[in-house]
């Protein structure tokens, strides 16, 4: 399994439609990676979730958004994952 972190700026990350979109994104990525993919928004990344899922690696997506727009965003959970050393990480 790959733990894929979506770094896009979404305002609806807790909505049922967002979860559905992430499941669809995961299925599309599975076709590329050839393994199961679990997609999570950067604001909802959890070390406990990563430990429970036990993925082989994490992939941090690009964002396509000018960096200055992210100044107001809280990447602390994603940074915690990076610093944890729990698994190999690829940043796009």
Beta strands, then each sheet from edge to edge (+ up, - down):
strand 1: 2-6
strand 2: 37-41
strand 3: 57-60
strand 4: 88-91
sheet 1: 2+ 1+ 3+ 4+
end
